[in-house]
Amino acid sequence: MKQFLYAKPSISNLEISYVLDAVKNGWGSKCYDYINKFQENLKNYIGAKYAIATSSCTGALHLVLSALGVEEGDEVIL
């Protein structure tokens, strides 16, 4: 069976150093230092007035569903 590659990451030593720094120093309440830095950099990079970063996909999905007005009892298929 032939594989269909749809995405390939571009990871340099710079990204590896960021990950190592976060792994060594980004635990507990310090994780928000990294989240806030990412959020600010993303906002500036895309030229947006606002950006929201979360510490997990679950948190991000919760925010999106809430913003869309999804309520208890609504059916959501992901």
Summary of the structure (lengths in Angstrom):
residues: 78
radius of gyration: 16.8
end to end distance: 27.3
largest distance: 46.8
contacts: 118
relative contact order: 0.07
helix: 55%
strand: 0%
